[in-house]
Amino acid sequence: MSSPSQGAARRPLPEAAPENASTRVVILAGGRGTRLAPYTSILPKPLMPIGDRTILEIVVEQLGEHGFSDVVLSVGHLAHLIRAVFDHGRPVQTVNGSRHTRISYVHEELPLGTAGSLRLVSGLDRSFLVMNGDLLTTLDYADLLRRHREAGNVVTIATKTRSIKIDYGVLHLDDAPGPVTPVVGYEEKPEYFSTVSMGIYVVEPGALEFIPEDRPFDFPDLVHALLNAGQPVGSYAYDGLWFDIGRRDDYERALSAWSNGNAFASETDG
């Protein structure tokens, strides 16, 4: 792995709980990244560069700093490039030099969906983390795990409030039939706010029973299945930095934040 960049400020981290070292983290790194084409036709999304490192290197380092040292990469598209970066499972030393991260792999021969690939991972017999491999955040993974256990959820989803701005005037219409419908309201370029998934989850082993073995299955499918069965699913609200690198504008914002020396230190979106 390349050495840590000097361009990004770092926050002091709390002492990691010893049990975090035995908590598995599954990073979903097998997608094709069609939203970032044509870049992802030759490079998987998790290997998109941020400064002098890749997204995935930064994520693995952050996990190590929070005490998580057992990482499973679920790979598929251009998997050989991801394996080359991590030298085929060689332990990865974090920036502070005090911990090492063990990297292992599962390979999707066919797309299984974001939840379906968990069927390939052995040893998920206690609480574990799952996250997309194309995101960057200053989320405290250890606190997320702790709050999940306190809440007693089967799945806890890290969430963030995102705004969606409509660039047009929005009309509110009456339901009366006819070729010309009465207008009852008008909003000029309104902005709406929604709670969205950050693509980071804490999962209990019992949730795996709801994942079918014979078809692709995504995390929204799993959440629906759990809710239909009356299982507790929770939201861990986070208001700090988060970039979904699958979106071109977020990738550009992440590059800008990194080059300005503010990446992964700010507590609010830029």
N, C-alpha and C positions, 0 to 999 in steps of 0.2 A: 504494500500500500504506500501511497505517497505520503510525505510528511505533512503535518497540519499546516494549513495556511495561516499567515500572520494577519490576514485582512479582516478577520471576524473577531469581534469582542466576545468574551465568554463570561457567563455569570457563575459565581460560586455555587456549587451543588451541595445539597445536604448529604450526610453520610448515608450510603446505600444500605438498605436492610439486607442481612445475610441471605435471607430466603430468596431474594431476587436472583441470585446467581444460579439457582436451580429452577428458575421459571423459564420455560421455553418461549422464545419469540419466533413466530412464523412470519416471514416477510414475503409478500406475494410479488414476485418479480418476473412473471411469465407472460404478461400481456404484450400485445403487439403495438400499443401506443399509437393508434391511428389518428388521434387528434393532434399529434405532433409530427405527422408526416410532413415532409419527406425525411426528416432527421432520423426517425425511428425505423426506417427501412434498412439502415446499416448499423444502428446502435439501439439497444434496448433502452426504454425510458429510464430505468434505475441507473444507467451509466451516463446519462446526460451530465455534462460538466457544470459544476458550480465553482468558480475560481479555478484552483489547480487540482480539485478532487471531483469525484463523481458523487451524485446524490446518495448512492448506496453506501459508499465509504463514510460519508458524514453521518448517515442514520446509524450505521453499526457502531461508530465511535460514540455517538450520543447515548445509545443503549448501554454501552460499556461503562460510561461515566455514571449512569444511574444504577449500575450493579448487575445488569443483565448480560450474562456471558455465554448463553447457549442459544445460538441463532440458527434457524433453519431457513434456507432460501428455497422457495418454491419457484422453479425456473421452467421455461419452455422456449419461447422465441429468443433466438440467438443466445442460448444458454452457455455456449462455449466461451463467449466473451465475458460473461459474468464470472464464470469459474476461473478464467485467466486472471481477472483482477484480484481475486482472493487466493490465488496460488493453490487451488485445489485443497482447500480446507486447512491451510496453515493457520495456527492461532494468530489473531490480530491484536496487537498491543494498542491500548487506548492512549490518548494524548498525555495523560498524567503518568503513564508508565506503570501503574500499579495493578492493572487488571488485564487479563487476556480474554478474548472472545473466541469461542470455538464455532466454526462455521461448518454446517453440513447442508446437504442438498436433497431435494426430491424433485423429480422431473415429470412434468405433464406431457405424456406422449400425444394426448388429445386435450383440447380445452375442457376443463372440468368446472369452471366457474370459480368465483372468489372464495366460496365456502366449500365447494366440492373438492378442491385440492387438499383440504385438511385430512381427507380420508387417506392420503398417502403418507402422512406424518405419523411416525410411531412415538410412543412415550408421552402422549398428551393425557396423562392421568391425574393432573391437577390443574389449577388455574393457569392459563397461558395467554399470551398476547398475540394478536394477529394485526398486521398493518400492511397497507399498500406500500410498495417499494418506490413509489414516485412522488413522495411528499416530503416536505421539510417543515419542521415546527420546533418551537421551544417548549412544547408540552413536557410536563414532569411525568414520565412514564411510571415511576415508582409511586407517585401519589395517585395516579389513575388506578393502579393495581390495588393499592390500599383502600381507596374509597369503594371500589367494586366489592371487595371482600366484606367491608363493613355493611354495605347495602344488601348483601345476600342475593345478588342478581345471578341469573344464568349467563347473560351477556350484558356488558356495559359498553356503550358506544361513546367515544369522545366526540363532542359536537361543538359547533361554532355557529354564531349568527352571521349570515351573509345577506347583503343587500342586493336586490335586483332592481335596476333602474330601467324603466320603460322610456324609450326616447321619442314617444309619440303621445299625443293627447288621447286619453282613454275615455270612451263614452260609456255611460250606464243607461241601458235602454229599458223601457217598459215592456212587459210581456204581451201587450195587446197585439192581436193578429192584424195583418194588413201589409200592403206593399211599402208603406212608410211607417216606421216605428217611432213612437214618441221618445224623445231624449229626456231623461229625468236627472241626469247628472253629468258632469264633465271634470276630468282631472288632467291637468297639464303635466306630462312627464312624471308620473308618480313613482315613488320608490317603495318597494315592498321588502319586508324582512322575514327570513325563514331560518329555522334551525336546521342545519345540515350535518350530515355525517362527515367527520374528518378522515374516514378510512382507517381508523385505529380502534381496536376492540379488545376487551378482556373477555375471555370465554371460559366457561366451565366444561369439564369433560362430558357432562350429560347432554350438552347441546349437540354433540356429534351424532347422537342417536336420531336426530331429526334430519340428517343429511342423507339423501338417497344415494345408493351406489351405482345406479344404472343410468344416470343422466346428469348433465351440468346443473350446478346449483350455486346461486350467488348469495351474498350476504343479505340482501333484501328478502330473498326467498326464505332464508333461515329465520330472520326476524319475524316474518309473517307466520311461519310455522310455529315458532315459539309462542307468539301472542295468541294464536288460535288454540294452542294447548294450555293456555293460562299460565305460562311460565314468565317469571319476572325479567323484564328487559329494562335497563336504565340508561339515562343520558348523563354524561359527565361534561358539564358546560365549561368551555375554555375560551378566554377572550384575548389570548396572546397571539403570537406570530404563527401563521400557517399558510403554506403554499401548496396548492395542488398542481404538481408539475405536469399533469396531463393536460392542463389548460395553458395555451401559449402565453396568455397575458400574465398568468402567475409565474411561469418560468422566467419571463422577462423581468418581473418584479423581484424574483429571487436573485437573479443575476445582479440587478441594480443594488439590492440591499447588501449583497456580499461585497461588491466592489466599493461600496461606501463604508465598509467596516462595521456595519450595524447588524449583519445577519445573525439571527439566533440569539440576540441579546435583548432586543426590544420586547416590550410587553404588549404592544398594540400594533395593529396592521398599519403599514405605510400606505 
